[in-house]
Amino acid sequence: MYKLNDGQMIPEIGFGTYMLNGNKGAQSIVSAINNGYRMIDTAYNYENEGAVGEAISRTSIPRTELTVTSKLPGRYYKHDDAIDAIQESLYRAHLDYFDLYLLHWPNPKRDMYVEAWETLIEAQKFGLVKSIGVCNFLPEHLDRLEKETGVIPAINQIELHPYFNQKEMRDYDTQHGIVTMDWSPLGRASSVLKDPLLIELAKKYNKSVGQIILGWEHQIDTLPIPKSANAVRQMDNIDIFDFEISNDDIKKINSLTKVDGRVKNQDPAEYEEF
């Protein structure tokens, strides 16, 4: 378990739900919960908060044992819009609260993220959300949040995989007591899964390439949220806590990172979420 800077304890791995919609999506999420996942990651813009809520209602796992995350889209960063959107998210999911609620992107050109952050602080005080955080925020964005509100995020969810390991951002998060959560932890099933070094290490440790990647992410003190609709891969992805990658091999994986390693070139300094 990871302890957040506000005291909440959360699991060390989560389940991503992007593009898991409708009944099939709900069934996949039920499968993930039954296979041991206790953190479920969704977002307003995924348009599947309802499927997440339906999946939770279909399982026998108590709500208190689940950590449910959602995210506020940039178009709702004005105070009143943000409050409505958070409430709408909860209605969609049929939940009384979210365990984590995050700003999805900084959208610096619009310059609304401080107002949105102040609204999340307010929502936390009212009990709509337990912990608050951000996605894709750079050090300058985080510095500004702390300077203008006095509240540092508990989570920074960022793109992170072997081809883009974000060491500088991870170091910043660690120094400021922020847990780094990894979206696209397997590179969205990109060429990273076919990397010769990772295939070699998978054979060495008698693990799958996905397990090597997720195990590496766990060992560098980040929280991956892999997604799969396949029950076998779900079990494979969560089975990463019974082996340890050597320091030398960790360094080898670290060396795979690329300056232009982003999957879709979504640079938070420029990217504007819809």
C-alpha positions as CSV (number, residue, x, y, z in Angstrom):
1,M,0.0,0.0,0.0
2,Y,1.1,3.6,-0.7
3,K,0.4,6.3,1.9
4,L,-0.6,9.5,0.3
5,N,0.4,12.9,1.7
6,D,-3.1,13.3,3.2
7,G,-2.9,10.0,5.0
8,Q,-5.1,7.8,2.8
9,M,-3.7,4.4,1.9
10,I,-4.1,3.2,-1.7
11,P,-3.1,0.0,-3.5
12,E,0.3,-0.3,-5.3
13,I,-1.3,-1.2,-8.7
14,G,-4.5,-0.2,-10.3
15,F,-6.7,-1.1,-13.2
16,G,-7.2,1.3,-16.2
17,T,-10.5,1.4,-17.9
18,Y,-10.0,3.6,-20.9
19,M,-12.3,2.4,-23.8
20,L,-14.0,-0.2,-21.5
21,N,-17.6,0.9,-22.1
22,G,-21.1,-0.5,-21.8
23,N,-21.9,-4.0,-20.7
24,K,-18.7,-5.5,-22.1
25,G,-16.7,-2.9,-20.3
26,A,-18.5,-3.5,-17.0
27,Q,-17.9,-7.2,-17.4
28,S,-14.2,-6.6,-17.9
29,I,-14.0,-4.4,-14.8
30,V,-15.9,-7.0,-12.8
31,S,-13.3,-9.5,-14.0
32,A,-10.5,-7.2,-12.9
33,I,-12.0,-6.8,-9.4
34,N,-12.5,-10.5,-9.1
35,N,-8.9,-11.0,-10.2
36,G,-7.6,-8.9,-7.3
37,Y,-7.5,-5.3,-8.5
38,R,-8.7,-2.9,-5.8
39,M,-8.0,0.4,-7.6
40,I,-10.2,1.3,-10.6
41,D,-9.2,4.3,-12.7
42,T,-11.8,6.1,-14.9
43,A,-12.4,9.7,-16.1
44,Y,-15.3,11.9,-17.1
45,N,-13.9,11.9,-20.6
46,Y,-13.8,8.1,-20.8
47,E,-17.6,8.2,-20.7
48,N,-17.6,5.0,-18.7
49,E,-18.1,6.1,-15.1
50,G,-21.5,4.3,-15.4
51,A,-19.8,1.1,-16.4
52,V,-17.4,1.4,-13.5
53,G,-20.3,1.9,-11.1
54,E,-22.2,-1.0,-12.6
55,A,-19.2,-3.2,-12.2
56,I,-18.8,-2.2,-8.5
57,S,-22.5,-3.1,-7.9
58,R,-22.0,-6.5,-9.5
59,T,-19.1,-7.6,-7.3
60,S,-19.2,-8.8,-3.7
61,I,-16.2,-6.7,-2.7
62,P,-17.2,-4.0,-0.2
63,R,-17.1,-0.4,-1.5
64,T,-14.7,0.5,1.3
65,E,-12.1,-2.0,0.0
66,L,-12.0,-0.3,-3.5
67,T,-10.2,2.9,-4.5
68,V,-12.0,4.6,-7.3
69,T,-10.4,7.4,-9.3
70,S,-12.0,9.8,-11.8
71,K,-10.8,13.0,-13.5
72,L,-12.2,16.4,-14.3
73,P,-11.9,17.5,-18.0
74,G,-10.5,20.9,-18.8
75,R,-13.7,22.2,-20.3
76,Y,-15.2,22.2,-16.8
77,Y,-12.4,24.0,-14.9
78,K,-14.6,27.0,-13.9
79,H,-15.7,26.7,-10.3
80,D,-19.5,26.1,-10.8
81,D,-18.9,23.9,-13.8
82,A,-16.4,21.8,-11.9
83,I,-18.8,21.2,-9.0
84,D,-21.6,20.2,-11.4
85,A,-19.2,17.8,-13.2
86,I,-18.0,16.1,-10.0
87,Q,-21.6,15.6,-8.9
88,E,-22.5,14.3,-12.4
89,S,-19.5,11.9,-12.2
90,L,-20.8,10.5,-8.9
91,Y,-24.3,10.2,-10.3
92,R,-23.1,8.3,-13.3
93,A,-21.1,5.9,-11.1
94,H,-23.9,5.6,-8.5
95,L,-21.3,6.4,-5.8
96,D,-21.4,8.7,-2.8
97,Y,-17.7,9.7,-3.1
98,F,-14.5,9.2,-5.1
99,D,-11.4,8.0,-3.4
100,L,-9.3,10.0,-5.8
101,Y,-10.3,12.9,-8.1
102,L,-7.8,14.4,-10.4
103,L,-7.5,17.4,-12.8
104,H,-7.0,15.6,-16.2
105,W,-4.6,18.1,-17.9
106,P,-3.2,21.5,-16.9
107,N,-4.3,23.1,-20.2
108,P,-1.9,26.0,-19.6
109,K,-3.1,28.2,-22.5
110,R,-6.5,28.5,-20.9
111,D,-4.9,29.1,-17.5
112,M,-7.8,27.7,-15.5
113,Y,-6.1,25.0,-13.5
114,V,-5.6,26.9,-10.3
115,E,-9.3,27.7,-10.1
116,A,-10.1,24.1,-10.8
117,W,-7.7,23.0,-8.1
118,E,-9.3,25.3,-5.6
119,T,-12.6,23.6,-6.5
120,L,-11.2,20.2,-5.8
121,I,-10.0,21.4,-2.4
122,E,-13.5,22.5,-1.7
123,A,-15.0,19.2,-3.0
124,Q,-12.7,17.4,-0.6
125,K,-13.8,19.4,2.4
126,F,-17.5,18.6,1.5
127,G,-16.7,14.9,1.3
128,L,-17.3,14.4,-2.4
129,V,-13.8,13.1,-2.8
130,K,-11.3,11.7,-0.3
131,S,-8.0,12.7,-2.0
132,I,-7.2,15.1,-4.8
133,G,-4.5,15.1,-7.4
134,V,-3.6,15.9,-10.9
135,C,-2.6,14.3,-14.2
136,N,0.2,15.4,-16.6
137,F,1.3,18.3,-14.5
138,L,4.8,19.7,-14.9
139,P,6.9,21.1,-12.0
140,E,6.0,24.7,-12.9
141,H,2.3,23.8,-12.7
142,L,2.7,22.0,-9.4
143,D,4.8,24.9,-8.0
144,R,2.1,27.3,-8.8
145,L,-0.6,25.2,-7.2
146,E,1.3,25.0,-4.0
147,K,2.2,28.7,-4.0
148,E,-1.3,30.0,-4.7
149,T,-3.4,27.5,-2.7
150,G,-0.9,26.0,-0.1
151,V,-2.1,22.5,-1.1
152,I,0.1,20.1,-3.0
153,P,-1.5,17.2,-4.9
154,A,-1.5,13.7,-3.5
155,I,-1.1,12.1,-6.9
156,N,0.4,13.1,-10.3
157,Q,-0.7,10.7,-13.0
158,I,1.7,10.9,-15.9
159,E,2.6,8.9,-19.0
160,L,5.3,6.5,-18.0
161,H,6.8,3.4,-19.6
162,P,10.3,2.1,-20.5
163,Y,10.5,4.4,-23.5
164,F,9.6,7.4,-21.5
165,N,10.5,6.9,-17.9
166,Q,10.1,10.6,-16.7
167,K,13.0,10.5,-14.2
168,E,13.1,14.2,-13.6
169,M,9.3,14.4,-13.1
170,R,9.4,11.4,-10.7
171,D,12.2,12.9,-8.7
172,Y,10.2,16.1,-8.4
173,D,7.1,14.2,-7.2
174,T,9.1,12.3,-4.7
175,Q,10.8,15.4,-3.3
176,H,7.3,17.0,-2.8
177,G,5.6,13.9,-1.3
178,I,3.5,13.2,-4.4
179,V,2.8,9.6,-5.6
180,T,3.6,9.1,-9.3
181,M,0.9,7.1,-11.0
182,D,1.6,5.7,-14.5
183,W,-0.8,5.9,-17.4
184,S,0.0,3.9,-20.5
185,P,2.4,1.8,-18.3
186,L,2.8,-0.8,-21.1
187,G,3.2,1.9,-23.8
188,R,-0.4,1.2,-25.0
189,A,0.8,-2.2,-26.3
190,S,3.3,-0.4,-28.5
191,S,6.7,-1.7,-29.7
192,V,8.0,-1.5,-26.1
193,L,6.5,-5.0,-25.6
194,K,8.7,-6.3,-28.5
195,D,11.9,-4.7,-27.2
196,P,14.8,-7.2,-27.3
197,L,16.1,-6.2,-23.8
198,L,12.8,-6.7,-22.2
199,I,12.2,-10.0,-23.9
200,E,15.7,-11.1,-22.7
201,L,14.8,-10.0,-19.1
202,A,11.5,-11.8,-19.3
203,K,13.3,-15.1,-20.1
204,K,15.8,-14.4,-17.3
205,Y,13.2,-13.9,-14.6
206,N,10.7,-16.4,-16.1
207,K,8.1,-13.7,-16.4
208,S,6.2,-12.0,-19.3
209,V,7.4,-8.8,-20.8
210,G,4.4,-7.0,-19.3
211,Q,5.3,-8.3,-15.9
212,I,8.9,-7.1,-16.3
213,I,7.7,-3.6,-17.2
214,L,5.1,-3.4,-14.4
215,G,7.6,-4.9,-11.9
216,W,10.2,-2.2,-13.0
217,E,7.6,0.5,-12.5
218,H,6.8,-0.8,-9.0
219,Q,10.5,-1.0,-8.1
220,I,11.1,2.6,-9.1
221,D,8.3,3.6,-6.7
222,T,5.5,4.4,-9.1
223,L,2.0,3.1,-9.3
224,P,1.1,1.5,-12.7
225,I,-2.5,1.2,-13.9
226,P,-2.5,-1.4,-16.7
227,K,-5.6,-2.1,-18.7
228,S,-6.8,-5.3,-20.3
229,A,-10.2,-6.7,-21.1
230,N,-8.6,-10.2,-21.1
231,A,-8.9,-12.1,-17.8
232,V,-5.7,-14.0,-18.3
233,R,-3.7,-10.8,-19.0
234,Q,-5.4,-9.1,-16.1
235,M,-4.1,-11.8,-13.8
236,D,-0.7,-11.7,-15.5
237,N,-0.4,-7.9,-15.0
238,I,-1.2,-8.0,-11.3
239,D,1.2,-10.9,-10.6
240,I,4.3,-8.7,-10.1
241,F,5.0,-8.9,-6.4
242,D,6.8,-12.3,-6.2
243,F,10.1,-11.4,-7.9
244,E,12.7,-8.6,-7.8
245,I,14.6,-7.1,-10.7
246,S,18.3,-6.6,-9.9
247,N,19.7,-3.0,-9.7
248,D,21.8,-3.7,-12.8
249,D,18.7,-4.8,-14.8
250,I,16.8,-1.8,-13.5
251,K,19.5,0.4,-14.9
252,K,19.3,-1.4,-18.2
253,I,15.5,-0.7,-18.4
254,N,16.1,2.9,-17.4
255,S,18.5,3.3,-20.3
256,L,15.7,2.5,-22.8
257,T,14.0,5.9,-22.3
258,K,13.9,8.4,-25.2
259,V,13.6,12.1,-25.3
260,D,10.7,11.8,-27.8
261,G,9.3,8.6,-26.1
262,R,5.7,9.9,-25.7
263,V,3.2,7.6,-27.3
264,K,1.1,10.3,-28.9
265,N,3.3,13.4,-28.4
266,Q,1.0,14.9,-25.8
267,D,3.3,17.4,-24.1
268,P,1.5,19.0,-21.1
269,A,3.3,22.3,-21.8
270,E,1.4,22.6,-25.0
271,Y,-1.4,19.9,-25.2
272,E,-5.0,21.2,-24.7
273,E,-7.5,18.6,-23.6
274,F,-11.0,18.8,-25.3
